[in-house]
Amino acid sequence: RGLGGLARTEVYRDYRFDIGGHRFFTPHEEIRRLWQSLLGDDLKTVSRVSRIHYRGRLFNYPLEPLNALVNLGPIESIRVLLSYVAAQLWPIRDATTLDRWVSNRFGRRLFEIFFSTYTEKVWGMPCHEIRAEWAAQRIQGLSLRTAVMNALFRTGTSKTLITTFHYPTLGPGMMWQQMAEEIRQGGGEVRLGREVSGLCRSGSRIASLVVRGEAGLEEIPVADVISSMPVGSLVRALDPAAPEAVLQAAAALRHRAFLVVGLVVNHRRFPPDNWIYIHSPEVRLGRLQLFRNWSEAMVPDPDRATLGAEYFCSVGDSLWSMTDPELIALASREIEQLGLVSARDVVDGVVFRQAHAYPVYDARYQESLATVLGFLRGLENLQTIGRNGLHCYNNMDDSMLAGLAAADRLIAARGGASLELPRASDGASARGGGSGIGSDRGQS
């Protein structure tokens, strides 16, 4: 895989595809400045346009009352309002699951229309089995009232409500390429095309890594390890093996996989959206990215457009097991079925697969994660970071912040000064706060 992990840019015949669509927006001043220092004039301002496809109509998102009223019709709108009022008067006390958490903030009817179908596509499980922590992380601070206030007065500042964001000219991969170049210029190495298949322990330390590459297996001695691999996979790669209870906990940490079916389309008459959420239950498609609306430079042919048809699945299920031609045919049929693009306009396609895309927040994950991280904290030269390293559904900026914090801890342990990057402007030590695994913002 190329640089960037979940935030990489894939290139197919000079067409660029962002794996998931990565908005560059952050409350952390040091991350903003890091982005700017790496990308300069290639960090462009983009107007955010996103909508929800439901019952053959496109609803503006964030919510705009008049648009929602027209699309839902008066009867359904009254049902939504009454449901919201009921939720405010008689909230559910045990709001530990996603359906209850969202219903308390938006009303049950709005949850059923705009949250239930899409969320169950993403997670492959009923909303009453998903822990509320996921919603608290992803749509924190948002309610029907704040959405309406933002629609009327543009008061919103959360990631859910922003109207502009920054984006690199050629996708987020540009940033990682520049970062890798600066590492090389500083005397470091960036080794690609290698898989860490084992971590050899000696007492309370990681002594070496077993790496698989084109030349076979190689053992590399290490002084310190910062890992962003799935934390369950990390535990299973340890030698000697972790205790059985820790291995069982690691096996209980599940992920949802992700497929991006990249379609090259023979015209560019498309809506202005950056992405469209597909809430329509009659198709398996979950979300549609329109990459020209992120950056014109992502599409080299001025007479064509590229789409990212996104499917959520689990490794080994019926979607994941489809061949690439079958997935391209499925995506082409479904975008036509939704009335967005004619299948005959699709002239080329490619499939990108991501096995560990979304850490699952089920009923067992908190206890299992505590067991795993508790054990790993005993390895004094190991730190885990990132969405998969902490089994935490965080954003790109949170993962970068955790990476900076990990580097700070290594430098401090060797008696050096902190990284010369600006601190967060709010005075909070977003990168500090302890040592070891998972001490950064975004920890579960």
N, C-alpha and C positions, 0 to 999 in steps of 0.2 A: 504494500500500500504506500501511497505517497505521504508526504508530510501533512500533519494536521489532525490525524485521527478522525473523530466524528465531525470536525470542522474543516475537513479538507475540501479541495476542489478537484473534481475528476475532469479529464479532458478526453474527448472522443472526436476524432477528425476535426480538431480545432474548435469544436463546440465545448463550452465549459458548463459543468453541472455542479451546483452546490449541494452537498449531501444534507438536506434538511432545510436549507435557507437560514443563513446566520446574520441576524441584524447586529450591527455594531452600535450598541447602546449600553451605557453603564453609568451607575452613580459614583463609581470609583475614579477619582481624578488621576491616580497613578496609571490606571489601565488606559484611560483616554490618551494620556500623554505617551504611553508606550505605543499604542496604535499609531498615533500621529508620527512618532519618531521613526517607526518602521515603514510607514506607507506614504507619508508626505502628501503630495498633491493627488496621489492615487486613492485617497480616502474621500469619497464623494458623499454629498448629502442626497438622500433619496426620500421622496415623499411616500409615506406608507399608505397603501391601499390594500385592504383585505376584506373579504366578504364570506358569508356563509351561504352555501347552496342547500336549499331545503324546499321540498315540494315544488321543484321547478322554478323557484325564484331565488334571487340573490339579495341577501340581507346585509346591509352595511355592518361592519364590525371594526371598531367599537360601536355600540348601539347608538342609533339615531332614532329618536321616538317616532317622528313622522314616517320615516322609511319603514320601520317595523310595523307601525299601525296600518299602513297601506298594504304591505305584503301579507300580514296576518289576517286582515279583515276585522271588522268591528266586533264580531262575536268572540273570536279567538283572543282579541286584545282585551276584552272585558274579562275573560277567563284568566288571562295572565295577571291582570291587575288584582282581581279578587284573590288569586292564589298568593300573590306577593303580600297583600294585606294580612291574609290568614297566617302566613309565615312570620310576620312581624308581631302579630298578637299572640300566637301560640307556637313559638319556635320549638323544634325538637330538642329535647334536653341532651340526649345521648347522640351528639353529632360527631361520632368518631369514624363514620364511613363517608365516602365521597358524596353519595346521593343525598344524605342528610345535611352535610356541611353546605353543599351548594343550594339545596332547597331552602335552608334557613336564610340565605342571603338574597336569593332571587325568586323564591316561590317554587312550588313543585312543578307547576305547568311550564314555566320557562326552563327549568332544569330538563324536563322531558323533551322539549323542542330543541334546545340549543346546546345541551351538554351530554345527554345520555347516549345517543347513537354514536356520535363521534368518539367519545371517551371509550366506549366499549369496543369500537374498532381498534383504537390504539392499544388497549390493554388485553383484549381478548377474554374479558371476564366481566360479570355483572358489576355495576357501580356499587352495589351494596357489599361487595367483597373487596373493594379498593379502600385503603386507608385514607383518611381525610388529610394526612400530611402532604400528599401529592398536591391537592388543590391549594392548600395553604401556601406551598412554595410557589406554584405556578401562577396563581391569580390572587396573590396576597393583596389586601387592601382594596379589592374590587367588590362592589355590591351593585344592586340595581340602582340605588340612589347615586353612588359615585359615577356610574356609567351615564346616567341621565344628566347629572350636573356637568360632566365633561362634554357631553353632546351639546348642551345649551351654552356653556360658558368656557369650554376648553380649559378646564382646570386640572385635568389629569396629568400626573407625572410618572405613573407606574409604567412598566414595560408593556403592560397590556393595552394602555391607553395612548401611547405616544403616537404622534402623527408624522414624525420624520425620524430617520436614523442614518447612520453612516454605513458605507459599504465600499469595499475595494473594487477598483475598476475591473479586475479579472477574478473576482471572488476571493474568499478568505485564504486560499492557497498562496496568494501573493505574500501575505504576512509571514507565513511559515517559511517560505523560500528565503525571504530577506533575513529572517531570524537565523536560519541555518547558515546563511552566508556570513553573518556577523560572528557566529560561533566559530566557523572555520578561520576567519580572519584573526580571531583572538587566540588561535592555537588549539582549539578543540576539534573534536571529530563528530560527525553525524553519520551513523551507519544505518543504511536502509537495507531492505531485503533480508532481514534476519529476524528470527522468532526466538524469544526467550522460552525455553522449554523446561528449565529447571533452575532452582535457587538452592545452592548447597549451604547448609547451616553448619556453623561450628560454635557450639555453646549458644550464647545469646546474640550472635552476629551472623550476617550473611557473608560467607567467605568468598563465594564465586558464583557466576552465572553460567549455565549451560545454554549455549546459543546455537540454533540450527540455521545454517545458511546454505548457499550453493555448494560450498566445499565440504558440507557435512557438519558434524557437531564440533563445537569449540568451547573450551572452558576458559572463562575470563575472570581472573581475580578482581575483587572490588573492595574499595574502602567504604563506600556508602551507596545506597540504592534508593532512588525515588521512582516509584512504580505507579503508572496509570492504567495497568491492565486490570481486567475485572478481578475484584478482590477474592472472589471464590476460586477463580483460576489460579491466582497467586498462591493461595493456601494449598491447593492440590499439587502445585509444582515444587513445594518444599521438600528437601531431602537432608536429613531424615524427615519422615512424614510428621505432620501435626497430629496431636491426639485425636482419637476417633470422634469425640464430641465436637471438636472444632471442624473436622472434615464433614460431619453431618450438617453442621450449621452452614458451612460454605456451600454444600450441595443444595440447601434450601433457598439460597439467594438466586432468584430467577431474573431473566431479562426478556424483554420483547425485542424482536428483530425488526428490520426495516428494509424495504426494497424501494429503490428509486428507479422507475422506468423512464428513461430519458427519451423523449420523442422529438424528432425533427419534423417540423410541419411546414408545408409548402406555401404558406402565406403568413402575413403578420397582422391580420385584422383580429385583434384580441382585446378583451377588456383591459382596463388599466391596472388591474390587481397585481400585487407582488405574489400573493398566494390566495387560494380559495379553499376554505374548509368544506368538505363534502359530508354533510349531515344526512343526505338522502340514503335511507337504509336499503334501497333496491340495488345498490352497487357496492363493491368491495373497496373501491377507491376511497382513500381517507383524506388526502389533501393534494392540491395541484399547485405547483410552482410555475410562474411565468417569468423565465429568467431574463428576457429582454427588459422587463420592467424593473429588474434589480440593477442591471447595467447593460447598456447597448453593446458594450465590448464583449459580453459573454457569448454573443451570437455573431460569427464572422460574416455570414451571408445576409445582406440587407433585405432580401426578399423572403427570408425564412424566420421562423421563430422556434424556440425550444421550450418544451414543457417538461416538468418533473412530476410524473404521476407517482404518488407515494402510497405504498401499501404497508400496513402494519401486520406482523405475523410472528410466528415462533419458528425457530430452526427445526426443520423436519416436517412441518405441517403442509397442508395442501398447497398453499400459496408459495411457500419457500421451495417446495419440491418441483414447481413448474419450471420448464426450460425457459431460457431467455426468449426464444421466438413466441412461446405460449404467453408469456407475460406481456410482451409488446402487443400481441393481438388482443389480449384482455384489456389493456389500457386503452387501446385505440377504440375498441367497441364501447367501453364505458364512457369515455369523454363524448362520443357521439350520442349515446343514450341520454346523457345529461343535457344535450343540446349545446355543448360548448364548442366542439370541433368535429368536422366530418372525418370519419376514419379514412376515407380515400385521400385526404390531404396529408396523412402521415407518410413521409418518404423514407424515414430511417429511424432506428431505435437502438438503444443500448440499455443494459440493466446493471445496476450497482447494488451490491448486497452488504448489509451491515448486521452482523450477528448479535452484537451486544450494544443495542441502541438505547434502550430505556430500562433502567433498574425498576423492577416491579415492587410496588408497595402493597404487599398482601398482608394477611393477618399474622404471618410468621416472621416477616422480615426484620422487625425491630429487635426481637430476641436473638435471632440468628446473627444479625449484624453486630450486636453488642458482644456476642461470644467470639466472633471472628476478629474484630478489631481489638478486643481485650487481649487475645492471644498475640496478635501481631505487635502490639505495643511492647511486648517483651523482647522484640528483636531491635536492639538499640541503634543499629545503623540502617534501618528501613523506615521509609515514609511512603504512605500511599496518598495519591492526590487524584483530582479529576472526578468526573461523573461515575466512572466505573471503579476507580480506586477507593472511593468512599461509598459506593452504592447509593448515590445521592443524585436526584434529578435536578442538577444545577445547570447554569448557563455557561457559555464560553468565557465570559469575563470572570465569573466565580472560579472556574477552573484555572484560569491564568493567575488569579490572585493567590490561589493555593500553591501554584508552582513557585511564585515569587517568595511566599512564606517558607516553603521547603528549602529554597536556596538560601534564604536569610538564616535559617537555623543551622545549615551546614557551615556557612561562613562564620557565624557566631561561635560554633563549637570549635572552630580552628583559630579563634582569636581575632578574626577580621572584622571590618566594619560592615554595616548593612549595605545592601545593594543601593547604588546611587540613583534612586527613582523617587519621584515626589510621593509623599504620603497622602492618604485620603484626606480630603478637605474638611470633613466633618469632625476630625479630631479623634475618631474611633480608630483603634488599632486593628484594622481589618486583617492585617497580615500577622499580627502577633498573637498573644493569648495562649501561651503554653508551648509544650513541645510534643513531639511524636506525631502520631497519626490522627488526622481529622480535627485539628485544633482551629481550623479556619472557618470563616463564614460559609454557610451552605452545608455544614455537617448535619447529618440526620439526627 
